[in-house]
Amino acid sequence: TRDGSALITSHSLSTRLNIVCVGLSPDGSLAILIDEEGAALLVSLIGKCVIHHSYFHKPVHSVSFSPDGKKFVITKDNVALMYHAPGRTREFNAFVLDKTYYGPYDETTCIDWTDDSKCFAVGSKDMSTWVFGAERWANLIYYSLGGHKDIIVACFFEENSLDLYTISQDAALCVWQCDTELDGLKPMPPKDAARERNAAKNDEEFLEEPKGEEIHGKANPNERETRDKVKYSRVAKYFFNKEGDFNNLTSAAYHKKTHLLVTGFASGIFHLHELPEFNLIHSLSISDQRIASISINCTGDWIAFGCSGLGQLLVWEWQSESYVLKQQGHFNSMVSLAYSPDGQYIVTGGEDGKVSGVILLKYELKYRNFRTFTSPRPSQFSCLAVDSSGEIVSAGSQDSFEIFIWSMQSGRLLDVLSGHEGPISSLSFNPMKCVLASGSWDKTVKLWDMLDSWRTKETLILNSDVLVVAFRPDGKELAVAALNGQITFWDHENAVQTGSIEGRHDLQMGRKELDKITAKQAAKGKSFTTLCYSADGQSILAGGLSKFVCIYNVKEQILMKKFEISCNFSLDAMEEYLDRRKMTEFGSMALIDEGAGGEDGVAIPLPGVKTGDMSYRHFKPEIRVTCLRFSPTGRSWAATTTEGLLIYSLDSGLIFDPFELDIDVTPSNIRKTLHQKEYTMAIIMAFKLNEKKLIQEVIEAVPSNEVDVVCSSLPDLYVEKVLEFLASAFEISCHLEFYLIWAHKLLMLHGQKLKTRSVKLLPVIQFLQKSIQRHFEDVSKLCEWNIYNIKYALAVSQQRGMKRLAEETSVDEEDLDSDSDYLIHMLKGLG
């Protein structure tokens, strides 16, 4: 991806720069990730770890494994390099160069292999396609194909054949037929092969590092060199844009078994053709943006399209002409986010003017605009806040210095609050009281009392412009971040400052390419722009124009940890010192916009610009954190950054994290203890090993009539761990009643002891409460629906005269209502 990260199953791996090429082995066990400068990572998809680092010294255009998984080819400049792919045996050097292929005069663009891995084809910007033998065949070492008038976008071999399709950027398709089958490739005679191996060996004696065998192709070989060799002939040439409706062809994919060719264009249109007859199946448009990438699944039923301009991903089932997945993120920077009350949803807002929903359990989210709030006169809103009841909406103005208050239900403007002498920078409602805090560039924070006609309750004076305000979850403390880099904490009831944190040095600002001053000097003008308390109120998150997010202990006022949100040096302001190789006596080379017309090519950025000049040819987005939010459960927090939406969580199911582990705690011993019906000991041992599936197996093996005894014998330390497990198990388990019994017994037996540690256990209890509440609402709706259906069935049967059948089979409505009320009452009690 362009953010320098790649999602590999459930793990994320990062490179130093933007990732431009990804190669996947046929068995799905290995992947090669290559960044903009040619640095490569060999990743094990089984162990979810980096196996090997390599550097190709120049940008790589494409990478592809052979179908048998024994070789892989990368293309850079006008060269194709074939390497031995790492096997299952231990190897000292994972990337061993086998052969180097020369032939194209310009940069290479694409690769495709034959099904038996004997040959591969390489497309080039010089409008030629080259077929190379993976081994030195007597009748095929290299072959050059022309016939195009533009850059080669893709080339594909036919199934079990040397026949080839080549596609160029001007939307032309050439069909090439080979006079030889794959089985007709002849091995080179042993004498010739030995002679060439010796020549290659002699050449490598003078080299520090073996560079493999070199094969130099000729575009126009003489008659002697082509005698008894494989020959290609062009049998057809087709054009996609006969009527001139389409512009540049940008991507293509071919499914060999179904002979399905999919092509994408810069206009957002894609075609489906059946080859070799070139029969058009579909021609549709998915957007007005360039289709950057296409991929077909192994069965040929689903087609995936990627549009980089919109950040759009679509999966289309072409036979039924329906979308399997239609996902679009923000194509510009995210600036805000919010969690839903149950922590299952995240909504983000971006500079592209869109609001996107991220559901942490499944992909769907449809909303419509049901209310629009307007001000009496045109105003530029700079901040927004909604009270905890969801009844009051407030927005701060940047130009009139006023705060507007609306009713959520009616959309009516309730009041306009005046008093600030500068732009309103931040608003926050007290979650426990009817108080609104507003921060402004006039170096004040005002507290407005909602119940007292919105009068100013207090005015807090600071030493610098206020950028953001945030209330603690219990509403007893207010945090304020100012332009001088300080975070101050206030007892807002008494208008007394209780503490402060000097956080400017913790930001560790980097130096931008166009900065004229050092990072240390630039940091003096930097500050935190977003704050968020943790669920228990003991910690606070802070972020700003930096690659770090800081978490502080509020009571001790010390830095607890810094999270580095990115290591991608393709972003601006990542390095503290500029690369001296890019510095000249006149300044940084980044100041020169290559190809610019006026002002001698020197780019002069406008003061105050945050996102850069989009017309600049070498635009680099600046690393920054725009919004931070803790999950209501306290188990995770999220950040909107230049890299996108990042979620950090305490729940890591695939990480082995043992607790008080000793040599006797093994899965076999745990199951043996469970078989002996020593349930308490088995649970303790399972939590020591801390494997989630094993914990679930042990807890669900406890008979329901034994839960009371087991809960009473659990040590206090493991009571907390069982509650934490129950909270997460409610999200995925179908054993609702069983886990409700566990939660009920634990809280009844250990409630008093847990109350003494309520501050520490608050996130776990909130998580458990929200999970039970969600199930209660679902079951209540189901019960009400069943009651309604049974009543309806009774009424219909009575109307049809089926009195006898109704007396024998129906359930008394009063008994049914009482049973349903009892079930709902029980769930409410447990909730």
C-alpha positions in Angstrom: 0.0 0.0 0.0 1.0 3.6 -0.3 1.2 4.0 3.5 4.2 1.7 3.7 2.3 -1.2 5.4 0.9 -4.5 4.3 -1.8 -6.5 6.0 -0.8 -10.2 6.1 -3.8 -12.2 7.4 -4.3 -10.7 10.9 -0.8 -9.1 11.3 0.6 -5.9 10.0 4.2 -5.6 8.6 5.9 -2.3 7.9 8.6 -1.2 5.5 10.7 1.9 5.5 9.0 3.4 2.4 5.8 3.0 0.4 5.2 -0.6 -0.8 5.0 -0.8 -4.6 5.2 -4.6 -5.3 3.9 -7.7 -3.6 4.7 -11.2 -4.7 2.9 -14.3 -3.2 4.2 -17.8 -3.4 1.8 -20.4 -4.9 1.4 -22.3 -1.7 0.6 -19.1 0.2 3.5 -19.6 2.7 5.8 -16.7 1.6 5.4 -13.1 0.4 7.9 -10.6 -0.9 7.2 -6.9 -0.2 9.3 -4.3 -2.1 9.3 -0.6 -1.4 9.9 2.4 -3.6 13.7 2.3 -3.3 14.0 -1.5 -3.9 14.3 -2.7 -0.3 12.6 -6.0 0.0 11.2 -8.1 2.9 10.7 -11.8 2.7 7.8 -12.6 5.0 6.6 -16.0 6.3 2.8 -16.0 6.2 2.8 -19.1 8.5 5.0 -17.6 11.2 3.8 -14.0 10.5 7.4 -12.7 10.7 10.1 -11.3 8.5 12.6 -13.9 7.4 15.0 -11.9 5.3 15.9 -8.4 4.2 17.4 -7.6 0.8 18.1 -4.5 -1.3 17.8 -4.3 -5.1 19.4 -0.9 -5.2 16.9 0.5 -7.7 13.1 0.7 -7.9 11.4 -2.6 -8.7 8.5 -2.6 -11.1 7.1 -6.1 -10.6 7.7 -9.4 -8.8 6.3 -12.9 -9.6 6.8 -16.4 -8.2 7.0 -19.3 -10.6 4.0 -21.7 -10.5 6.1 -24.4 -8.9 7.4 -22.0 -6.3 11.1 -22.7 -6.9 12.0 -19.4 -8.6 10.8 -15.8 -8.6 11.6 -13.0 -11.0 11.8 -9.3 -10.3 12.1 -6.5 -12.9 14.0 -3.3 -12.5 15.1 -0.8 -15.1 15.4 -2.8 -18.3 16.5 -6.0 -16.6 14.8 -9.1 -15.3 16.5 -11.0 -12.4 15.6 -14.6 -11.6 16.3 -15.8 -8.0 16.0 -19.2 -6.3 13.0 -19.0 -4.1 13.6 -20.0 -0.4 12.6 -23.6 0.3 11.6 -25.3 3.5 15.2 -26.1 4.3 17.4 -23.7 6.2 19.4 -21.5 3.9 22.1 -18.9 4.7 21.1 -16.5 1.9 17.4 -16.5 1.1 17.8 -14.5 -2.2 20.3 -16.4 -4.5 20.6 -14.9 -8.0 20.2 -17.5 -10.7 20.1 -15.6 -14.0 20.1 -12.0 -15.3 18.1 -11.3 -18.4 18.8 -8.4 -20.7 16.8 -7.4 -23.8 14.3 -4.5 -23.4 15.7 -1.0 -24.0 13.3 0.7 -21.6 11.9 0.0 -18.1 10.1 -3.4 -17.7 6.5 -3.4 -16.6 5.0 -6.8 -16.1 5.7 -10.6 -15.7 3.9 -13.8 -16.5 4.9 -17.5 -16.2 4.0 -20.6 -18.2 2.1 -23.2 -16.1 5.1 -25.6 -16.0 7.5 -22.8 -14.9 9.7 -23.4 -18.0 9.4 -19.9 -19.4 8.3 -16.4 -18.5 7.4 -13.3 -20.4 8.3 -9.7 -19.6 6.6 -6.5 -20.9 8.4 -3.2 -21.4 7.9 0.5 -21.9 9.7 0.2 -25.2 6.5 -1.5 -26.6 8.2 -4.9 -26.8 7.5 -8.2 -25.0 10.3 -10.7 -24.3 9.9 -14.4 -23.8 12.8 -15.9 -21.8 13.5 -19.5 -20.8 13.9 -20.2 -17.1 16.5 -22.7 -18.2 18.7 -22.5 -21.3 16.6 -24.5 -23.8 18.2 -25.5 -27.0 15.3 -24.0 -29.0 14.3 -21.1 -26.8 16.7 -18.8 -24.9 14.9 -15.5 -25.6 12.4 -14.2 -28.1 11.3 -10.6 -28.8 7.8 -9.6 -29.8 6.7 -6.2 -31.2 3.5 -5.2 -32.8 2.4 -2.5 -30.3 2.5 1.3 -30.4 2.4 2.0 -26.7 3.7 0.8 -23.3 3.0 -2.9 -22.6 0.6 -3.0 -19.6 0.2 -6.8 -19.3 1.2 -10.1 -20.9 -0.4 -13.5 -20.3 0.4 -17.1 -21.4 -2.4 -19.3 -22.5 -3.0 -22.4 -20.3 -0.4 -25.1 -20.8 0.9 -23.4 -23.8 3.5 -21.0 -25.1 0.8 -19.0 -26.9 0.8 -15.4 -25.6 -1.5 -12.4 -25.2 0.0 -8.9 -25.0 -1.9 -5.8 -24.0 -0.7 -2.2 -24.5 -1.7 1.1 -22.9 -3.4 2.3 -26.1 -6.0 -0.5 -25.6 -4.6 -2.9 -28.1 -4.5 -6.7 -27.7 -2.2 -8.9 -29.8 -2.6 -12.7 -30.0 0.6 -14.6 -30.5 0.8 -18.2 -31.6 3.9 -20.3 -31.0 4.9 -23.1 -33.3 6.1 -25.2 -30.4 4.3 -26.8 -27.5 5.8 -26.7 -24.0 6.7 -30.4 -24.3 8.7 -29.5 -27.4 11.3 -27.4 -25.5 14.6 -29.2 -25.9 17.3 -29.3 -23.2 20.6 -27.8 -24.2 23.2 -30.5 -25.1 25.5 -31.3 -22.1 28.7 -30.0 -23.9 27.2 -26.6 -24.6 25.7 -26.3 -21.1 29.0 -27.2 -19.5 30.9 -24.7 -21.6 28.5 -21.9 -20.6 28.6 -22.8 -17.0 32.4 -22.7 -17.0 32.4 -19.3 -18.7 30.0 -18.0 -16.1 32.1 -19.4 -13.3 35.3 -17.8 -14.7 33.5 -14.4 -14.9 32.4 -14.8 -11.2 36.0 -15.4 -10.0 36.7 -11.7 -10.4 33.5 -10.6 -8.6 33.0 -10.1 -4.9 29.4 -11.5 -5.1 28.2 -14.1 -7.7 25.8 -12.4 -10.1 24.5 -15.5 -11.8 24.3 -16.3 -15.4 23.7 -13.5 -17.8 21.5 -13.8 -20.9 21.6 -11.0 -23.5 18.7 -10.9 -25.8 18.7 -9.3 -29.3 15.7 -7.6 -30.8 16.8 -8.5 -34.3 18.9 -11.7 -34.3 20.5 -13.0 -37.5 19.3 -16.0 -39.4 21.8 -18.4 -37.9 20.8 -17.5 -34.4 17.1 -18.2 -35.1 17.6 -21.5 -37.0 15.8 -24.4 -35.3 14.4 -22.1 -32.7 10.9 -21.4 -31.4 9.0 -19.0 -33.6 6.0 -16.8 -32.8 3.5 -15.4 -35.3 0.8 -12.8 -34.6 -2.6 -14.3 -35.5 -4.9 -11.4 -34.4 -4.9 -7.9 -33.2 -7.9 -6.4 -31.4 -8.8 -2.9 -30.2 -10.9 -2.1 -27.1 -11.7 1.5 -28.1 -12.9 1.3 -31.7 -15.4 4.0 -31.2 -13.0 6.2 -29.2 -15.1 5.9 -26.0 -12.2 4.9 -23.7 -8.8 6.3 -22.9 -5.7 4.7 -21.6 -5.8 1.1 -20.5 -4.3 1.0 -17.0 -4.6 -2.6 -15.7 -5.5 -6.2 -16.8 -5.9 -9.7 -15.4 -6.4 -13.0 -17.1 -7.9 -16.3 -15.8 -6.4 -19.1 -17.8 -8.9 -21.9 -17.0 -12.0 -19.9 -18.0 -10.2 -17.8 -20.7 -11.6 -14.6 -19.0 -9.8 -11.3 -19.7 -10.6 -8.3 -17.5 -9.2 -4.9 -18.4 -9.5 -1.6 -16.6 -9.2 2.0 -17.9 -8.3 5.4 -16.6 -12.0 6.5 -17.0 -13.2 3.9 -14.4 -14.6 1.5 -17.1 -13.8 -2.2 -17.2 -14.3 -4.9 -19.8 -14.8 -8.6 -19.6 -13.8 -10.5 -22.8 -13.6 -14.2 -23.6 -10.3 -15.2 -25.4 -9.1 -16.0 -27.9 -12.2 -14.9 -29.9 -12.3 -11.6 -28.1 -16.0 -11.9 -27.3 -17.3 -9.0 -25.1 -19.1 -10.3 -22.0 -19.6 -7.1 -20.0 -18.6 -3.4 -20.1 -19.4 -1.5 -17.0 -18.1 1.6 -15.0 -17.3 1.5 -11.3 -16.3 5.1 -10.9 -14.8 8.1 -12.8 -11.3 7.3 -11.4 -8.5 5.3 -12.8 -8.6 1.5 -12.1 -5.2 0.8 -10.7 -5.3 -2.9 -10.1 -7.3 -6.0 -11.0 -7.2 -9.5 -9.6 -9.3 -12.6 -10.2 -9.8 -15.4 -7.6 -8.8 -19.0 -8.3 -12.2 -20.1 -9.5 -12.7 -17.2 -11.8 -16.0 -16.1 -10.2 -15.0 -13.0 -8.3 -13.1 -10.0 -9.7 -11.4 -7.4 -7.4 -10.8 -3.9 -8.5 -8.7 -1.2 -6.8 -9.0 2.5 -7.5 -6.1 4.3 -5.8 -7.5 7.8 -6.4 -10.6 7.1 -4.3 -9.2 4.5 -2.0 -11.8 2.2 -3.4 -12.0 -1.6 -3.3 -14.7 -3.6 -5.1 -15.2 -7.3 -5.5 -17.7 -8.2 -8.3 -19.3 -11.5 -9.0 -19.5 -11.2 -12.8 -21.9 -14.1 -13.5 -24.7 -12.8 -11.3 -23.6 -9.2 -12.0 -23.6 -8.3 -8.3 -21.2 -6.8 -5.8 -19.7 -9.0 -3.2 -17.9 -6.2 -1.4 -17.9 -2.5 -2.1 -15.6 -0.6 0.3 -14.3 2.9 0.1 -12.1 4.7 2.6 -11.2 8.4 2.6 -9.1 9.4 -0.3 -7.8 12.4 1.7 -6.6 12.7 5.3 -8.9 11.7 8.2 -9.4 14.4 10.7 -11.9 13.0 13.3 -13.3 9.8 14.7 -15.9 8.6 17.3 -16.7 5.3 18.9 -20.3 4.0 19.3 -21.4 3.6 22.9 -20.9 -0.2 22.8 -17.5 0.1 21.2 -18.4 -2.0 18.2 -18.4 0.8 15.6 -16.0 3.6 14.6 -17.1 6.5 12.5 -14.4 8.7 10.8 -14.6 12.1 9.1 -12.1 13.2 6.5 -10.9 16.2 4.5 -12.7 14.7 1.5 -16.0 15.8 3.1 -17.1 12.2 3.8 -18.1 10.2 6.9 -17.2 6.5 6.9 -18.2 3.8 9.2 -15.9 1.0 10.3 -17.7 -1.9 12.0 -15.3 -4.0 14.0 -17.3 -7.2 13.5 -18.7 -7.0 10.0 -18.8 -4.8 6.9 -22.0 -2.8 6.4 -23.1 0.7 7.3 -25.9 2.8 5.8 -27.0 6.1 7.2 -29.0 9.0 5.8 -29.0 12.7 6.7 -32.0 13.2 9.0 -31.2 16.7 10.4 -29.4 19.7 9.1 -28.4 22.5 11.6 -27.9 26.0 10.3 -26.8 29.3 11.8 -28.6 32.6 11.5 -25.8 34.0 9.4 -23.0 32.3 7.4 -20.3 31.0 9.7 -17.2 28.8 9.4 -17.6 26.0 12.0 -14.3 24.8 13.5 -15.5 22.3 16.2 -18.5 20.3 17.3 -19.8 18.6 20.4 -22.9 16.6 21.4 -24.0 16.2 25.1 -24.1 12.7 26.7 -27.9 12.5 26.3 -27.7 13.2 22.6 -30.2 16.0 22.9 -28.0 19.1 22.5 -25.7 19.9 19.6 -23.1 22.7 19.7 -20.7 24.1 17.2 -18.0 26.8 17.5 -17.4 29.4 14.9 -13.9 30.5 13.6 -14.9 33.8 12.2 -17.7 35.2 14.5 -16.2 33.8 17.8 -19.7 32.5 18.8 -21.0 29.1 19.9 -24.3 27.9 18.4 -26.6 25.5 20.3 -29.3 23.4 18.6 -31.9 20.8 19.6 -31.2 17.4 18.1 -34.9 16.5 18.1 -36.3 19.6 16.4 -33.2 21.0 14.7 -34.2 24.4 16.1 -31.5 26.9 17.2 -31.7 27.3 20.9 -29.1 29.9 21.7 -26.0 31.7 20.5 -23.3 32.1 23.1 -21.0 35.1 22.9 -18.0 36.1 25.1 -14.9 34.8 23.4 -12.6 37.2 21.7 -10.9 34.8 19.3 -11.8 31.7 17.1 -13.4 28.8 19.0 -10.9 25.9 18.8 -12.6 23.2 20.9 -15.8 22.2 22.6 -16.5 19.5 25.2 -19.6 18.6 27.2 -19.2 17.3 30.8 -20.5 13.7 30.7 -22.0 13.9 34.2 -23.3 17.5 34.4 -25.0 20.0 32.1 -21.9 22.0 31.5 -20.2 22.9 28.2 -16.5 23.8 28.1 -15.2 26.0 25.2 -11.6 26.7 24.3 -10.5 29.7 22.2 -7.5 31.4 20.7 -8.1 34.2 23.2 -6.2 32.2 25.8 -9.4 31.4 27.8 -11.6 28.4 28.6 -15.2 29.2 29.4 -17.7 26.9 31.2 -21.3 27.4 30.2 -24.2 26.2 32.5 -26.9 24.6 30.4 -29.5 24.7 33.2 -28.9 28.4 34.0 -29.8 29.8 30.6 -26.3 29.1 29.2 -24.7 31.7 31.4 -20.9 31.7 31.9 -20.2 29.6 35.0 -16.4 30.1 35.1 -13.6 31.5 32.9 -10.2 29.8 33.1 -7.2 32.0 32.1 -4.2 30.4 30.4 -0.8 31.6 29.2 -1.3 30.6 25.6 -3.9 30.0 22.9 -6.2 27.1 23.7 -6.2 24.3 21.1 -8.3 21.5 22.7 -10.3 20.7 25.9 -11.4 17.4 27.2 -13.4 16.3 30.3 -12.5 13.2 32.4 -15.1 10.4 32.1 -16.3 11.1 35.6 -16.7 14.8 34.8 -14.6 16.0 37.8 -11.5 17.2 35.8 -10.8 19.2 32.7 -7.7 18.8 30.5 -6.6 21.7 28.3 -3.8 21.7 25.6 -2.4 25.0 24.7 -0.2 26.4 21.9 2.9 26.5 24.2 2.9 22.7 24.3 1.6 22.4 27.9 -1.3 20.2 29.0 -2.9 21.7 32.1 -5.5 20.0 34.4 -8.2 21.9 36.2 -10.7 21.4 39.0 -13.4 23.3 37.0 -15.8 23.4 40.0 -13.4 25.6 41.9 -11.5 27.1 38.9 -8.2 25.8 40.3 -5.3 24.3 38.3 -4.3 20.9 39.7 -1.3 20.0 37.5 0.4 20.5 34.2 2.6 18.5 31.8 5.3 20.0 29.6 4.9 17.8 26.5 6.7 19.8 23.8 9.9 17.7 24.0 7.9 14.5 23.9 6.6 15.3 20.5 10.0 14.8 18.9 9.3 16.7 15.8 10.9 15.8 12.5 12.3 18.2 9.9 10.3 18.7 6.8 12.1 18.7 3.4 11.2 22.4 2.8 12.0 23.6 6.3 14.8 26.2 6.6 15.3 25.5 10.3 16.3 22.4 12.3 13.7 20.1 13.9 14.8 21.2 17.3 14.0 24.9 16.5 10.7 23.9 14.7 9.6 22.0 17.8 9.4 25.2 19.8 6.3 26.2 17.9 4.6 22.7 18.1 2.0 21.5 20.5 -0.7 18.8 21.1 -3.8 19.2 19.0 -5.9 16.3 20.3 -6.5 14.9 23.8 -8.5 11.9 25.2 -8.8 10.4 28.7 -8.8 6.7 29.2 -12.0 5.0 30.4 -10.8 5.0 34.0 -9.5 8.6 33.9 -6.1 7.7 35.1 -4.3 8.2 31.8 -4.6 10.7 29.0 -3.6 10.3 25.3 -2.1 13.3 23.5 -1.1 13.7 19.8 -0.3 16.4 17.3 2.1 17.2 14.4 4.4 14.3 15.2 4.8 10.6 14.5 4.3 9.9 18.2 1.3 9.5 20.4 2.1 10.0 24.1 0.2 8.5 27.0 0.6 10.2 30.4 -0.3 9.3 33.9 -2.5 12.1 35.1 -1.9 11.7 38.8 1.9 11.5 38.5 2.1 13.8 35.5 4.7 11.6 33.8 5.1 10.1 30.4 4.2 6.4 30.5 4.8 5.4 26.9 5.1 6.7 23.4 3.6 5.0 20.4 5.3 5.4 17.0 2.4 5.5 14.5 4.6 5.1 11.4 8.1 4.2 10.2 7.3 5.2 6.6 9.9 7.7 5.4 7.9 8.4 2.3 6.0 10.8 4.6 7.3 14.3 5.4 8.7 15.3 8.8 9.8 11.7 9.7 13.5 12.4 10.0 15.1 14.6 12.6 18.0 15.4 10.3 17.9 15.8 6.5 20.0 13.5 4.4 23.3 15.3 3.6 23.4 13.6 0.2 20.3 15.7 -0.7 21.8 19.0 0.5 23.7 21.4 -1.7 25.3 24.8 -1.0 22.0 26.4 -2.0 19.8 24.2 0.3 17.8 21.0 0.1 17.3 19.5 -3.4 13.7 19.0 -2.4 13.2 22.8 -3.0 13.6 22.2 -6.7 10.5 21.1 -8.5 11.8 19.3 -11.5 10.1 20.4 -14.7 8.5 23.5 -13.1 8.2 26.5 -15.4 8.3 29.7 -13.4 10.3 31.0 -10.5 13.4 29.1 -11.6 11.8 25.8 -10.4 12.0 26.7 -6.7 8.9 25.9 -4.7 7.9 28.4 -2.1 5.2 27.0 0.2 2.5 29.3 1.5 2.6 30.0 5.2 0.1 28.1 7.3 -0.5 25.4 4.7 -1.1 22.0 6.4 -1.4 19.5 3.6 1.0 20.9 1.1 0.6 22.2 -2.4 -1.3 19.6 -4.4 0.0 21.0 -7.7 3.6 20.3 -6.6 5.0 17.4 -8.6 6.7 15.7 -5.6 4.0 16.3 -2.9 4.7 14.4 0.3 2.0 14.3 3.0 3.2 15.4 6.4 2.9 12.9 9.3 0.4 14.0 12.0 -2.2 12.8 14.4 -5.6 14.5 14.0 -7.8 12.8 16.5 -7.6 10.3 19.4 -10.4 8.4 21.1 -10.5 5.7 23.7 -13.0 2.9 23.3 -15.9 2.9 25.9 -14.7 -0.5 27.0 -11.2 0.7 27.8 -9.7 -2.2 25.9 -8.5 -0.2 22.9 -8.0 3.3 21.5 -8.0 4.6 17.9 -6.2 7.4 16.1 -6.8 9.1 12.8 -3.5 9.9 11.2 -1.8 10.6 7.9 -1.4 6.8 7.7 -5.2 6.3 8.1 -7.2 4.8 11.0 -5.0 3.0 13.5 -6.4 0.9 16.3 -4.4 -0.2 19.3 -5.8 -2.9 21.6 -5.0 -4.9 24.7 -6.7 -7.9 23.1 -4.2 -9.8 21.0 -5.5 -13.3 20.4 -2.5 -14.6 18.4 0.2 -13.5 20.8 1.5 -16.0 23.3 1.4 -14.2 26.7 1.8 -16.7 29.5 1.0 -15.7 33.1 2.9 -17.3 36.1 3.8 -20.2 33.8 5.7 -23.2 35.2 6.9 -26.4 33.7 3.9 -28.5 34.6 1.4 -26.2 32.9 0.9 -27.8 29.4 -2.3 -28.3 27.3 -2.2 -32.1 28.0 -1.9 -31.6 31.8 -4.8 -29.1 31.7 -7.0 -31.5 29.8 -6.0 -34.3 32.2 -6.9 -32.1 35.2 -10.2 -31.3 33.5 -10.9 -35.0 32.9 -10.4 -35.6 36.7 -13.1 -32.9 37.3 -10.7 -30.6 39.1 -12.4 -27.6 37.4 -10.9 -24.8 39.5 -7.3 -26.0 39.1 -7.9 -26.6 35.4 -9.2 -23.0 35.0 -6.2 -21.6 36.9 -3.8 -23.6 34.7 -5.5 -22.5 31.5 -5.1 -18.8 32.5 -1.5 -19.4 33.3 -0.9 -20.7 29.8 -3.2 -17.9 28.5 -4.4 -19.5 25.3 -7.8 -18.2 24.6 -9.2 -21.3 22.9 -7.9 -23.5 25.7 -9.5 -21.2 28.3 -12.8 -21.4 26.4 -12.6 -25.2 26.2 -12.0 -25.5 30.0 -14.7 -23.0 31.1 -17.3 -24.5 28.8 -16.5 -28.0 30.1 -17.6 -27.0 33.7 -21.2 -28.3 34.3 -23.7 -25.5 35.0 -24.5 -27.0 38.4 -20.8 -26.8 39.4 -20.4 -23.1 38.4 -21.4 -21.9 41.9 -18.7 -24.1 43.6 -16.0 -23.2 41.1 -16.7 -19.5 41.4 -16.5 -19.5 45.2 -13.1 -21.3 45.1 -11.4 -19.1 42.5 -8.6 -16.8 43.9 -9.3 -13.1 43.6 -6.7 -12.6 40.9 -8.3 -15.1 38.7 -11.8 -13.7 39.3 -10.7 -10.6 37.4 -9.3 -12.7 34.6 -12.5 -14.8 34.3 -14.6 -11.6 34.2 -12.4 -10.2 31.4 -12.7 -13.5 29.5 -16.5 -13.5 29.9 -16.8 -10.0 28.6 -15.0 -10.9 25.4 -16.8 -14.3 25.1 -20.2 -12.7 25.1 -19.3 -11.1 21.7 -18.8 -14.4 19.9 -20.3 -17.2 21.9 -23.8 -18.7 21.4 -23.9 -20.1 25.0 -25.7 -17.0 26.3 -27.4 -18.6 29.4 -24.3 -20.5 30.4 -22.1 -17.4 30.4 -24.8 -15.3 32.2 -24.8 -17.9 35.0 -21.0 -17.5 35.3 -21.2 -13.7 35.3 -24.1 -13.7 37.9 -22.3 -16.1 40.3 -19.0 -14.3 40.1 -20.5 -10.9 40.8 -22.7 -12.2 43.6 -19.9 -14.1 45.4 -17.1 -11.6 44.8 -19.0 -8.3 44.4 -17.8 -6.7 47.7 -14.1 -7.5 47.0 -14.4 -6.3 43.4 -16.0 -3.0 44.6 -12.8 -2.1 46.5 -10.9 -2.3 43.1 -13.6 -0.6 41.1 -11.3 2.0 39.5 -9.0 -0.7 38.2 -11.8 -3.0 37.0 -14.0 -0.2 35.5 -13.1 -1.0 31.9 -13.7 -4.7 32.3 -17.1 -4.1 34.1 -18.2 -1.6 31.4 -17.2 -4.1 28.7 -19.2 -6.9 30.4 -22.2 -4.6 31.0 -22.3 -3.4 27.4 -22.1 -7.0 26.1 -24.9 -8.2 28.3 -27.0 -5.2 27.5 -26.6 -5.8 23.8 -27.7 -9.4 24.2 -30.6 -8.3 26.4 -31.9 -6.0 23.7 -31.6 -8.7 21.0 -33.4 -11.4 23.1 -36.1 -8.9 24.2 -36.9 -8.1 20.6 -37.0 -11.8 19.8 -39.3 -12.6 22.7 -41.6 -9.7 21.8 -41.7 -10.9 18.2 -42.5 -14.5 19.2 -45.2 -13.3 21.5 -46.7 -11.3 18.7 -46.6 -14.2 16.3 -48.2 -16.6 18.7 -51.0 -14.1 19.5 -51.5 -13.6 15.8 -51.7 -17.3 15.2 -54.3 -17.7 18.0 -56.4 -14.9 16.6 -56.4 -16.4 13.1 -57.2 -19.9 14.4 -60.1 -18.5 16.4 -61.5 -16.6 13.5 -61.5 -19.7 11.3 -63.5 -21.6 13.8 -60.6 -23.9 14.9 -61.7 -23.7 18.5 -61.0 -27.4 19.3 -57.5 -27.3 17.9 -56.8 -24.0 19.6 -57.9 -25.5 23.0 -55.6 -28.5 22.6 -52.4 -26.9 21.1 -52.4 -23.3 22.1 -50.7 -21.9 25.2 -52.6 -19.7 27.5 -51.8 -16.1 26.6 -51.6 -15.0 30.2 -49.1 -17.8 31.0 -47.1 -16.9 27.9 -46.9 -13.3 28.9 -45.9 -14.1 32.5 -43.2 -16.5 31.2 -41.8 -13.9 28.8 -41.9 -11.2 31.5 -40.0 -13.5 33.8 -37.3 -14.2 31.2 -36.9 -10.5 30.5 -36.8 -9.7 34.2 -34.1 -12.3 34.7 -32.0 -10.8 31.9 -32.5 -7.3 33.4 -31.3 -8.5 36.7 -28.2 -10.0 35.3 -27.6 -7.0 33.1 
